[in-house]
Amino acid sequence: MFGEKQNWTSLTEIKLTDKNDQSTGNIDFVLVSYNDKGKLLDFGSLEVQGVYISGNLRNPFDAFMGTPSVSFKWKTGYNYPKPDYLSSSRKRLVPQMLYKGGVFKSWKKKQAVALQKSFFETLPLLPRVKKEKADIAWFLYDLVLDKSAKKYNLTLMETIYTEFEPALLKIITPEPGNIRDFVSLLQDRLDERLEGNPPDAPSLKDIMSQ
């Protein structure tokens, strides 16, 4: 954001407002550069995006803490904990990019997003650009096992650079399925609603075939 020789530090949980003084949320980290006299020169944002979890986490956590081990496994079945990537992108990542990210983009300020590598891989393939042209740097992290120390380390696996609008448009634009599959589903539900006594009017499938 600032160059390798620039003094910089991070400020946490900074409130961001629009022109009407309405809050658009808090920025996780605002990275600021400053001169030798402590005068602010530039700034950019860093959002840390976690992943929602569905299911019960408390029981496996208590079991793991009872006998910590890198080979720990939890029984599968009802309420098995798993990442909810879809909610994480639709409810957290996209709104943050739209509102907070939109403000920073209008100010022509750089942005960074730190998130789990497996989460990023559930997103559509984002168009990449060179670092110098990028608006956003995506820092992809994962847990890497250190066998000698018998522990996992949170490790930066890859950095991906994108522009703001193309990345956001790619994320928020769904890839449509086959319309005929949807028509089939509607016809099945319509048949259930009419309890096997469809009217003389043509069906949805007949309309599509025409």
N, C-alpha and C positions, 0 to 999 in steps of 0.2 A: 504493500500500500504506500509506503513512504520511502523506500530505498534502504539499503543495508547500513548506511552510515548515519541515519537519522535517529535522534533520541525519541523513544516512544514508550508508552505505558498503556495499561488498560483500566477503564472505569466500568464498574458493574451496575446493572439494573438502572439504566438511565431512561427516564420517562420521555416519550416522544409524542408530540401533539401536532395536529394539523393547523391550518390557518385560522380556524374557528376556535382554537384552543381546546379542541376535543382530543382526548387521548386515543392514540392508535396502538398503545401497548408500550411495554418496556423493552429496551434493547438489552440482551444478555450481557454483552460486552461492547463498549465503544472504545476502539483503539485510537489513541491520540498521539500525534507527534508534536514536539515542542523544541524551542531553541535553548541556548545555554542560559538564558534568563528566565526560563520557565513559561515563555509565552506560547500559547497554542498555535500551531501552524496548520495542521490538517487533521482529519479524522475519518474513520470508516467503521463499519459494524461487523460484529461476529456473533452469529446466532448458533447456539448449541441445541440441536434437535434430537431429543430422545425418542424412544419408540413406546407407544402404548402397549400394554400387556393385557391380554384377556385371560380369564381363568384365575385360579388361586395361586398366589405366589408365597403366601405366608408359610404354608405347610412345608413345601420343599426347602424354603430358606431355613426354617427351624431345623429340619432334618440335616441339611448341609452343615449348619453351624455346630450341630452335635458331633459330627464326624467329618470335618473338612478334608476333602480329597479331590485331586484333579480327575479322578475316575468316577466321581459321584454321578449317579443316575437316579432319576425320579420315575416312579411308575406312571405309565400312561393311563388314559381313561377319562372319565368325566371331570370337567373343570381343569384339565391339564393346561398349565400355563404355556402361552405361545405369543409371539409378537403379533400385534395388530397393525400391519404396515398401512393398510388402506385408511384406517382412521387417522393414523399419524400424518399421512400426507394431506388428506382432505380437511381435517379439523385443525391441524397445527401448521404444517409447512406451507400450504397454499395461502391461508389467510395472512400469515406472517410476511410472505413474499409480496402479496398484493398490497397490504397496507404499509407496514414498516419499510419493506423493501422498495415499494413505490416511492415513498418519500425520499429515501436515500438516492434512488435513481434520478429523481427530479433535481436533486442537489448535485448530481454528477459525482457522488461519493462511492468508493469501492465497498463491496460487501463480501463477507465470507460466511460459509455455513459448515459447521462441523457435525457430522452424523455417522451412524453406523454404516459400514460398507454394504452389508446385506440389505439395509433399508434403501440405500441409493439404487441398488440393483433392481428394486421393484418398480422404480420410476421408469417412464418412457426413456428411450435413448436420446439424451440431450445433445444438441449440436455443439461441438466443442470449438474453441478458438484458441489462438495463442495467448499467452499470459499478458502480453502488452495490450491486447485488444479487449480483455475480459472486464466485465462488470462484477462478476461473482467468481470466487474461488471455493470449490467444494472440497473440504477436507474429509477424506473417508478413513474411518478408524475401525479397528477390529481387535479382538483379544487374541494374542499370540502366546502359545504355551512355551515357557522356558523350562525345558525338561530338567536341566541341572538344578535350578532353583525350585522346581515343582510349584510354579505359580504362573498365572496369566498376566501379561503386560498389555495395557492399552497402547496400541501402536498405530501411527499414521501409515496407512497402506498406499494411498494414492492421493494426488491433488488434481482435480479436473477444473478447467477454466471454461466459462460460458459467458455469453452476453445475457442481459437481463430479460428483454422481451422474448427472444426466441426460446429461452429456457422455460419461462413462465407459460408461454403459449403451448409449448409441448406438454407440460405437466397438466394443464387444466383442460386440454382438448382430448376427449375420450376417443379411442379407436372403435368405431361402430362395428357391431357384429352383423350377421346376416339378417336382413329384414324378414326373410321368409321364416326363420326360426322364431322370431318374435310373433309373426302372424300366426304360426302354428300354436304357440302358447296361448295367444288370445282366443283362437278358435276352440281349443280344449277347454279353457275356462268358460267360454260362452256356452259350449255344449253342456257343461256341468250346471250352469245357471238355468238353462232351459230344460234341465232334467230329461234329456233325451227326446224332447219334443220341439225340434227346431222349426221356425216359421218357414213359409214358402219363399221368403226372400233369399237371394244368393248368399253364400257364405263368404267369409273373408278370403278363404283360399281361392274361391271362384273369382272374386274381384281381382286378386293379385294375378291370376292366370290370364285375365283379360288385359 
